[in-house]
Amino acid sequence: MKIELKRAVERLDFCQAPSLEDMAVVERFGEETIWGGAVSVSLIEGHPQTDKYCAWSSLIEGSKKRQYYAILHIPPIDSPEKAVRASIVHAYKNGKGDG
């Protein structure tokens, strides 16, 4: 999985993405868990605005395929939790479910 995330980030941002490290993230809304899983955090080389990114994947509902996410650490995104939260809010606003 880490190799797939690394490749996804490199394709999206045309940068090298070394040293992935996994962090557990659980996003809740009230008492309900909206999303939980591992988010890979890495240094990124060659990007003009940041030196970090977060990447993770989720199963696509009703499928065995995965959706890949990669969000750069550009304020206000400065943590894995904020990256996941931003993805969920974006998906909700666009009617696509959760991140």
Secondary structure, DSSP 4 states (H G I P E B T S, - for coil): -HHHHHHHHHHHHSSB----EEEEEEEEETTEEEEEEEEEEEE-BS-SS-SEEEEEEEEPTTSS-EEEEEEE--TT--SHHHHHHHHHHHHHHTT----
